[in-house]
């Protein structure tokens, strides 16, 4: 009973069938889009429009608003009806609702299996899947069945359209056009499938990378915690040691003062006794008292006291500054331990290999600076020398470990820096840094920055604020990273791969000059 009541609520008052693409008028009543369009078309010449249900009048043709909520209710209702998936019933089965298996566009009826067998099979009776919106399958102008597809106007057409407004156009049958469209869609689908597979691979790769990073982060977190706990302990011990030395040295001065005070008091006592003897009138007493003790010994301990006094006053008050400084040097040992603990290296010593430099480049005597020259350098043409691009390699290569090098790029507005294999081509279009699978490059061209590898570039924001950039290499991890040495240091990009050859530093200069920073001369 509830299902029957709901079905009644879902029926269009024009066609008396369940809503197809329901829309509503301004008054709030709902209709099938095709049904209300047909009604409004018939009202167009009467000077106004009205709702076929409540008769509310509208001066202008009402804008039709899709009722998405009602459409969803219809779809849910139809999906819940057994053996009535289409929601279309046989037109001739008036005593009961028998699901239709086909619809005839010519007769505008829907047919069950029984009535389909006796329906005319002539070509003009076009059969299709069961549908409630037969008007949508007819030409809106001629009200004829849409049988053709105009490839020039990309629209469906009826027989009258073919000899009328589409006359002379290339036409295809709907089946033929549909198959071509399906083929196009299959190609698009295949491309999308390939793209999705690539994306899934990238997601999987990033997930794997995230897992490794999280593992490394977990280990590094524990290492940092242990390191700083040990640092705090060692610094506290060092602080106590230095303060103890300072306190002991200050206490030594206090002890010396107390010793001198005692000796001064002893001298005062001797002086008072001698004064008493000097004031006596009895010669016997004077002679007897002066023979007891060391009243007349004035040199006892004087030299030792003077030496100690001079020692305490030496270098400003007696503190052993050299000794305290030596103790504080332990800080350097602590910092060195931190560097070793986290594998912090000093800048790699990079020298340019003149034998690889393009003849448009000038290399400084210390092999640290490369600049674009106005005059050709008269160096011999060798297989190692770059022939097309203004590039130069480092003489040193790296086949293991972690290293970094820095360059001052403030003297050029068109440059490239990075790493490459020694097997990189030296001539031709594939020899440019970043334009092959053997080199990784950070570049600037005027105000544009980016990174490039294997001819695939990634633009970077044009706000690199420092004149110095840093290139980091972690050979075993397969990472080349670029940093802007501003304050604070800013990571620009990291390439990740598996290295198969040693790596050389490489510099490209189109204008101006670039200088290598850091490192010691070999």
PAZALUM-745627 format. One record per residue (C-alpha): x, y, z; residue in one letter. Coordinates in steps of 0.05 Angstrom, whole numbers. Example, Ala and Ser with C-alpha at 12.3 -4.5 7.8 and 13.67 -1.06 7.14 Angstrom:
REM residues 2
> 246 | -90 | 156 | a;
> 273 | -21 | 143 | s;
END
This chain:
REM residues 522
> 0 | 0 | 0 | x;
> 57 | 48 | 18 | x;
> 92 | 32 | -48 | x;
> 27 | 46 | -87 | x;
> 18 | 113 | -50 | x;
> 90 | 133 | -65 | x;
> 82 | 114 | -138 | x;
> 21 | 160 | -142 | x;
> 63 | 217 | -114 | x;
> 117 | 204 | -166 | x;
> 71 | 207 | -227 | x;
> 72 | 267 | -274 | x;
> 2 | 298 | -280 | x;
> 12 | 307 | -355 | x;
> 34 | 238 | -379 | x;
> 10 | 200 | -317 | x;
> 76 | 161 | -316 | x;
> 132 | 164 | -266 | x;
> 174 | 228 | -272 | x;
> 229 | 229 | -324 | x;
> 280 | 284 | -313 | x;
> 233 | 321 | -264 | x;
> 232 | 397 | -265 | x;
> 189 | 448 | -227 | x;
> 155 | 514 | -243 | x;
> 157 | 576 | -200 | x;
> 92 | 553 | -166 | x;
> 128 | 490 | -141 | x;
> 92 | 436 | -182 | x;
> 135 | 383 | -216 | x;
> 130 | 353 | -286 | x;
> 172 | 313 | -335 | x;
> 216 | 362 | -373 | x;
> 190 | 337 | -440 | x;
> 118 | 341 | -417 | x;
> 120 | 412 | -390 | x;
> 160 | 436 | -450 | x;
> 105 | 410 | -496 | x;
> 51 | 444 | -454 | x;
> 87 | 510 | -453 | x;
> 99 | 506 | -528 | x;
> 24 | 502 | -539 | x;
> 13 | 562 | -492 | x;
> 64 | 605 | -527 | x;
> 15 | 640 | -574 | x;
> -38 | 656 | -522 | x;
> -1 | 715 | -491 | x;
> 16 | 681 | -425 | x;
> 33 | 616 | -391 | x;
> 1 | 577 | -334 | x;
> 15 | 515 | -292 | x;
> -27 | 456 | -319 | x;
> -40 | 434 | -248 | x;
> -56 | 496 | -206 | x;
> -69 | 543 | -265 | x;
> -24 | 597 | -235 | x;
> -8 | 646 | -291 | x;
> 61 | 672 | -312 | x;
> 74 | 730 | -358 | x;
> 139 | 702 | -383 | x;
> 157 | 630 | -397 | x;
> 179 | 601 | -331 | x;
> 251 | 578 | -325 | x;
> 252 | 504 | -311 | x;
> 292 | 482 | -249 | x;
> 315 | 410 | -243 | x;
> 288 | 377 | -181 | x;
> 349 | 336 | -162 | x;
> 318 | 311 | -97 | x;
> 256 | 285 | -133 | x;
> 299 | 253 | -187 | x;
> 338 | 215 | -134 | x;
> 274 | 192 | -101 | x;
> 248 | 166 | -168 | x;
> 313 | 128 | -181 | x;
> 312 | 97 | -112 | x;
> 239 | 78 | -120 | x;
> 249 | 45 | -188 | x;
> 311 | 8 | -165 | x;
> 270 | -22 | -108 | x;
> 215 | -50 | -154 | x;
> 225 | -124 | -173 | x;
> 226 | -138 | -247 | x;
> 211 | -66 | -262 | x;
> 280 | -38 | -272 | x;
> 261 | 11 | -326 | x;
> 198 | 36 | -293 | x;
> 164 | 32 | -361 | x;
> 101 | -11 | -368 | x;
> 64 | -40 | -427 | x;
> 15 | 10 | -456 | x;
> -35 | -45 | -475 | x;
> -36 | -83 | -409 | x;
> -89 | -39 | -377 | x;
> -111 | -89 | -325 | x;
> -43 | -97 | -293 | x;
> 26 | -64 | -294 | x;
> 68 | -109 | -339 | x;
> 140 | -84 | -350 | x;
> 155 | -64 | -421 | x;
> 213 | -95 | -459 | x;
> 214 | -47 | -518 | x;
> 184 | 20 | -539 | x;
> 160 | 39 | -609 | x;
> 180 | 110 | -626 | x;
> 132 | 113 | -685 | x;
> 70 | 91 | -646 | x;
> 94 | 123 | -581 | x;
> 76 | 60 | -542 | x;
> 114 | 12 | -497 | x;
> 106 | -63 | -506 | x;
> 112 | -125 | -464 | x;
> 136 | -191 | -494 | x;
> 65 | -212 | -512 | x;
> 46 | -148 | -548 | x;
> 115 | -141 | -580 | x;
> 103 | -206 | -619 | x;
> 41 | -178 | -653 | x;
> 69 | -108 | -665 | x;
> 83 | -88 | -736 | x;
> 155 | -103 | -757 | x;
> 159 | -54 | -815 | x;
> 222 | -9 | -817 | x;
> 185 | 54 | -798 | x;
> 168 | 23 | -731 | x;
> 232 | 40 | -695 | x;
> 241 | -1 | -631 | x;
> 286 | 20 | -573 | x;
> 297 | 5 | -500 | x;
> 237 | 19 | -456 | x;
> 231 | 94 | -446 | x;
> 182 | 145 | -419 | x;
> 212 | 204 | -455 | x;
> 197 | 187 | -527 | x;
> 195 | 261 | -545 | x;
> 269 | 266 | -530 | x;
> 282 | 216 | -586 | x;
> 245 | 258 | -637 | x;
> 265 | 321 | -674 | x;
> 242 | 382 | -635 | x;
> 225 | 418 | -701 | x;
> 193 | 364 | -745 | x;
> 171 | 316 | -690 | x;
> 201 | 259 | -731 | x;
> 245 | 203 | -704 | x;
> 319 | 220 | -699 | x;
> 353 | 171 | -746 | x;
> 417 | 206 | -769 | x;
> 477 | 243 | -742 | x;
> 506 | 304 | -777 | x;
> 582 | 301 | -770 | x;
> 590 | 374 | -791 | x;
> 542 | 403 | -739 | x;
> 553 | 347 | -687 | x;
> 478 | 338 | -677 | x;
> 424 | 286 | -687 | x;
> 374 | 296 | -744 | x;
> 310 | 267 | -771 | x;
> 294 | 250 | -844 | x;
> 266 | 320 | -858 | x;
> 328 | 353 | -828 | x;
> 371 | 314 | -878 | x;
> 335 | 344 | -937 | x;
> 325 | 411 | -902 | x;
> 374 | 451 | -859 | x;
> 427 | 395 | -862 | x;
> 423 | 385 | -937 | x;
> 490 | 369 | -967 | x;
> 522 | 354 | -899 | x;
> 557 | 288 | -886 | x;
> 508 | 244 | -849 | x;
> 516 | 178 | -812 | x;
> 466 | 130 | -782 | x;
> 458 | 134 | -707 | x;
> 488 | 65 | -699 | x;
> 549 | 82 | -742 | x;
> 560 | 149 | -706 | x;
> 549 | 115 | -639 | x;
> 602 | 62 | -655 | x;
> 652 | 116 | -675 | x;
> 637 | 154 | -612 | x;
> 645 | 91 | -571 | x;
> 712 | 78 | -605 | x;
> 735 | 148 | -587 | x;
> 710 | 138 | -516 | x;
> 746 | 71 | -512 | x;
> 811 | 105 | -533 | x;
> 800 | 159 | -481 | x;
> 784 | 106 | -430 | x;
> 848 | 68 | -447 | x;
> 888 | 132 | -440 | x;
> 854 | 146 | -373 | x;
> 868 | 75 | -350 | x;
> 941 | 83 | -369 | x;
> 943 | 150 | -334 | x;
> 910 | 121 | -272 | x;
> 960 | 63 | -272 | x;
> 1017 | 112 | -276 | x;
> 986 | 153 | -220 | x;
> 977 | 90 | -178 | x;
> 1050 | 74 | -189 | x;
> 1069 | 144 | -168 | x;
> 1024 | 139 | -107 | x;
> 1055 | 72 | -90 | x;
> 1125 | 100 | -100 | x;
> 1109 | 161 | -56 | x;
> 1078 | 116 | -3 | x;
> 1140 | 73 | -4 | x;
> 1183 | 136 | 0 | x;
> 1140 | 162 | 57 | x;
> 1148 | 96 | 94 | x;
> 1224 | 100 | 87 | x;
> 1224 | 174 | 107 | x;
> 1180 | 158 | 168 | x;
> 1228 | 102 | 187 | x;
> 1287 | 148 | 179 | x;
> 1251 | 203 | 217 | x;
> 1235 | 155 | 274 | x;
> 1308 | 134 | 278 | x;
> 1333 | 206 | 272 | x;
> 1285 | 229 | 326 | x;
> 1312 | 176 | 373 | x;
> 1384 | 194 | 354 | x;
> 1371 | 269 | 364 | x;
> 1338 | 256 | 432 | x;
> 1396 | 213 | 455 | x;
> 1447 | 262 | 426 | x;
> 1418 | 323 | 462 | x;
> 1408 | 285 | 526 | x;
> 1482 | 267 | 523 | x;
> 1500 | 338 | 503 | x;
> 1462 | 367 | 563 | x;
> 1498 | 318 | 609 | x;
> 1566 | 333 | 581 | x;
> 1554 | 408 | 582 | x;
> 1530 | 405 | 654 | x;
> 1591 | 365 | 673 | x;
> 1636 | 415 | 637 | x;
> 1601 | 473 | 671 | x;
> 1611 | 441 | 739 | x;
> 1683 | 427 | 723 | x;
> 1698 | 499 | 700 | x;
> 1661 | 529 | 760 | x;
> 1698 | 483 | 807 | x;
> 1765 | 503 | 777 | x;
> 1746 | 577 | 784 | x;
> 1723 | 566 | 855 | x;
> 1785 | 527 | 874 | x;
> 1830 | 581 | 846 | x;
> 1792 | 635 | 883 | x;
> 1795 | 593 | 946 | x;
> 1870 | 586 | 938 | x;
> 1876 | 662 | 942 | x;
> 1834 | 663 | 1005 | x;
> 1878 | 609 | 1036 | x;
> 1940 | 649 | 1019 | x;
> 1909 | 711 | 1051 | x;
> 1892 | 672 | 1114 | x;
> 1964 | 645 | 1118 | x;
> 1991 | 716 | 1110 | x;
> 1943 | 742 | 1163 | x;
> 1968 | 689 | 1211 | x;
> 2040 | 707 | 1197 | x;
> 2024 | 781 | 1203 | x;
> 1993 | 768 | 1271 | x;
> 2055 | 728 | 1291 | x;
> 2099 | 786 | 1270 | x;
> 2055 | 834 | 1309 | x;
> 2063 | 790 | 1371 | x;
> 2139 | 789 | 1362 | x;
> 2139 | 865 | 1354 | x;
> 2100 | 875 | 1418 | x;
> 2146 | 829 | 1457 | x;
> 2208 | 862 | 1430 | x;
> 2180 | 931 | 1447 | x;
> 2167 | 906 | 1518 | x;
> 2239 | 881 | 1523 | x;
> 2265 | 948 | 1497 | x;
> 2226 | 984 | 1552 | x;
> 2254 | 941 | 1609 | x;
> 2307 | 970 | 1655 | x;
> 2331 | 903 | 1682 | x;
> 2390 | 881 | 1639 | x;
> 2387 | 809 | 1663 | x;
> 2315 | 801 | 1642 | x;
> 2329 | 832 | 1573 | x;
> 2386 | 783 | 1561 | x;
> 2348 | 722 | 1585 | x;
> 2283 | 737 | 1546 | x;
> 2318 | 754 | 1482 | x;
> 2352 | 686 | 1481 | x;
> 2286 | 648 | 1481 | x;
> 2254 | 638 | 1413 | x;
> 2270 | 669 | 1346 | x;
> 2254 | 741 | 1362 | x;
> 2313 | 766 | 1322 | x;
> 2302 | 721 | 1260 | x;
> 2267 | 768 | 1211 | x;
> 2282 | 728 | 1146 | x;
> 2244 | 664 | 1162 | x;
> 2197 | 647 | 1103 | x;
> 2202 | 716 | 1072 | x;
> 2227 | 692 | 1004 | x;
> 2174 | 638 | 999 | x;
> 2119 | 687 | 1017 | x;
> 2143 | 737 | 965 | x;
> 2145 | 684 | 910 | x;
> 2074 | 662 | 927 | x;
> 2050 | 734 | 928 | x;
> 2080 | 747 | 860 | x;
> 2050 | 683 | 833 | x;
> 1981 | 701 | 858 | x;
> 1984 | 772 | 829 | x;
> 2011 | 747 | 761 | x;
> 1962 | 753 | 701 | x;
> 1908 | 790 | 739 | x;
> 1890 | 763 | 806 | x;
> 1913 | 691 | 807 | x;
> 1860 | 656 | 763 | x;
> 1891 | 605 | 717 | x;
> 1859 | 632 | 653 | x;
> 1899 | 585 | 608 | x;
> 1878 | 525 | 648 | x;
> 1804 | 546 | 645 | x;
> 1809 | 559 | 570 | x;
> 1840 | 490 | 561 | x;
> 1781 | 460 | 597 | x;
> 1732 | 499 | 554 | x;
> 1765 | 471 | 492 | x;
> 1727 | 408 | 508 | x;
> 1668 | 444 | 475 | x;
> 1703 | 436 | 408 | x;
> 1708 | 361 | 420 | x;
> 1633 | 360 | 434 | x;
> 1617 | 397 | 370 | x;
> 1663 | 351 | 330 | x;
> 1626 | 292 | 359 | x;
> 1559 | 321 | 336 | x;
> 1586 | 329 | 265 | x;
> 1611 | 258 | 264 | x;
> 1545 | 233 | 294 | x;
> 1504 | 264 | 238 | x;
> 1555 | 256 | 182 | x;
> 1561 | 331 | 172 | x;
> 1615 | 343 | 120 | x;
> 1651 | 406 | 101 | x;
> 1641 | 432 | 30 | x;
> 1672 | 386 | -22 | x;
> 1733 | 414 | -56 | x;
> 1710 | 427 | -127 | x;
> 1760 | 448 | -181 | x;
> 1741 | 458 | -254 | x;
> 1770 | 413 | -308 | x;
> 1796 | 459 | -362 | x;
> 1802 | 400 | -410 | x;
> 1725 | 396 | -412 | x;
> 1711 | 471 | -416 | x;
> 1677 | 499 | -478 | x;
> 1721 | 548 | -515 | x;
> 1671 | 604 | -500 | x;
> 1688 | 597 | -426 | x;
> 1745 | 628 | -387 | x;
> 1770 | 589 | -327 | x;
> 1806 | 627 | -271 | x;
> 1876 | 607 | -250 | x;
> 1850 | 577 | -185 | x;
> 1799 | 537 | -225 | x;
> 1742 | 562 | -181 | x;
> 1710 | 614 | -227 | x;
> 1680 | 605 | -296 | x;
> 1657 | 663 | -340 | x;
> 1630 | 672 | -410 | x;
> 1685 | 702 | -453 | x;
> 1677 | 750 | -511 | x;
> 1736 | 717 | -545 | x;
> 1745 | 644 | -564 | x;
> 1795 | 608 | -521 | x;
> 1848 | 573 | -563 | x;
> 1845 | 506 | -529 | x;
> 1855 | 442 | -570 | x;
> 1793 | 405 | -593 | x;
> 1791 | 340 | -554 | x;
> 1737 | 287 | -543 | x;
> 1729 | 310 | -471 | x;
> 1713 | 383 | -489 | x;
> 1641 | 408 | -495 | x;
> 1629 | 430 | -566 | x;
> 1559 | 460 | -567 | x;
> 1540 | 486 | -497 | x;
> 1581 | 532 | -453 | x;
> 1593 | 480 | -399 | x;
> 1650 | 453 | -357 | x;
> 1658 | 393 | -311 | x;
> 1694 | 386 | -245 | x;
> 1759 | 348 | -244 | x;
> 1734 | 309 | -183 | x;
> 1679 | 256 | -186 | x;
> 1638 | 223 | -131 | x;
> 1619 | 149 | -131 | x;
> 1597 | 142 | -58 | x;
> 1581 | 180 | 6 | x;
> 1547 | 246 | 20 | x;
> 1576 | 311 | -7 | x;
> 1556 | 383 | -22 | x;
> 1584 | 443 | -58 | x;
> 1562 | 515 | -64 | x;
> 1565 | 567 | -119 | x;
> 1558 | 642 | -121 | x;
> 1511 | 656 | -179 | x;
> 1504 | 731 | -167 | x;
> 1547 | 748 | -227 | x;
> 1501 | 716 | -279 | x;
> 1427 | 717 | -298 | x;
> 1431 | 657 | -345 | x;
> 1463 | 595 | -316 | x;
> 1455 | 522 | -297 | x;
> 1488 | 481 | -242 | x;
> 1482 | 408 | -223 | x;
> 1512 | 339 | -229 | x;
> 1524 | 292 | -289 | x;
> 1555 | 226 | -309 | x;
> 1623 | 228 | -345 | x;
> 1589 | 193 | -404 | x;
> 1547 | 255 | -421 | x;
> 1552 | 274 | -494 | x;
> 1601 | 331 | -510 | x;
> 1566 | 354 | -574 | x;
> 1497 | 357 | -604 | x;
> 1429 | 375 | -575 | x;
> 1431 | 320 | -522 | x;
> 1495 | 347 | -490 | x;
> 1462 | 405 | -452 | x;
> 1458 | 395 | -376 | x;
> 1388 | 371 | -359 | x;
> 1370 | 354 | -431 | x;
> 1388 | 281 | -424 | x;
> 1380 | 224 | -374 | x;
> 1453 | 232 | -351 | x;
> 1448 | 300 | -316 | x;
> 1407 | 338 | -264 | x;
> 1404 | 413 | -266 | x;
> 1380 | 476 | -229 | x;
> 1376 | 534 | -278 | x;
> 1360 | 607 | -285 | x;
> 1342 | 643 | -349 | x;
> 1331 | 718 | -336 | x;
> 1276 | 717 | -282 | x;
> 1255 | 645 | -293 | x;
> 1280 | 589 | -247 | x;
> 1270 | 514 | -252 | x;
> 1299 | 445 | -248 | x;
> 1306 | 397 | -307 | x;
> 1325 | 324 | -320 | x;
> 1317 | 283 | -384 | x;
> 1287 | 345 | -418 | x;
> 1230 | 347 | -367 | x;
> 1230 | 414 | -332 | x;
> 1195 | 436 | -268 | x;
> 1187 | 512 | -258 | x;
> 1205 | 542 | -191 | x;
> 1177 | 606 | -159 | x;
> 1218 | 666 | -183 | x;
> 1237 | 687 | -113 | x;
> 1305 | 655 | -101 | x;
> 1331 | 709 | -55 | x;
> 1403 | 690 | -45 | x;
> 1462 | 696 | -93 | x;
> 1486 | 628 | -68 | x;
> 1458 | 559 | -81 | x;
> 1478 | 492 | -53 | x;
> 1479 | 424 | -87 | x;
> 1474 | 363 | -41 | x;
> 1491 | 292 | -64 | x;
> 1473 | 229 | -26 | x;
> 1500 | 176 | -73 | x;
> 1476 | 113 | -38 | x;
> 1406 | 143 | -27 | x;
> 1404 | 166 | -100 | x;
> 1387 | 238 | -83 | x;
> 1410 | 305 | -113 | x;
> 1381 | 365 | -76 | x;
> 1384 | 439 | -89 | x;
> 1379 | 494 | -36 | x;
> 1374 | 570 | -35 | x;
> 1424 | 594 | 17 | x;
> 1379 | 649 | 44 | x;
> 1363 | 657 | 118 | x;
> 1335 | 607 | 134 | x;
> 1360 | 559 | 81 | x;
> 1304 | 539 | 33 | x;
> 1298 | 472 | -2 | x;
> 1283 | 480 | -76 | x;
> 1279 | 410 | -105 | x;
> 1305 | 338 | -98 | x;
> 1316 | 288 | -154 | x;
> 1313 | 215 | -134 | x;
> 1341 | 158 | -176 | x;
> 1392 | 101 | -174 | x;
> 1460 | 124 | -196 | x;
> 1498 | 79 | -244 | x;
> 1562 | 120 | -255 | x;
> 1606 | 168 | -216 | x;
> 1580 | 239 | -215 | x;
> 1616 | 304 | -234 | x;
> 1596 | 374 | -216 | x;
> 1576 | 412 | -279 | x;
> 1566 | 487 | -293 | x;
> 1533 | 521 | -352 | x;
> 1543 | 597 | -363 | x;
> 1508 | 635 | -418 | x;
> 1522 | 705 | -389 | x;
> 1567 | 732 | -334 | x;
> 1605 | 688 | -286 | x;
> 1596 | 636 | -231 | x;
> 1643 | 622 | -173 | x;
> 1651 | 558 | -133 | x;
> 1651 | 572 | -57 | x;
> 1684 | 532 | -2 | x;
> 1733 | 474 | -3 | x;
> 1809 | 476 | -3 | x;
> 1856 | 479 | -62 | x;
> 1886 | 411 | -79 | x;
END
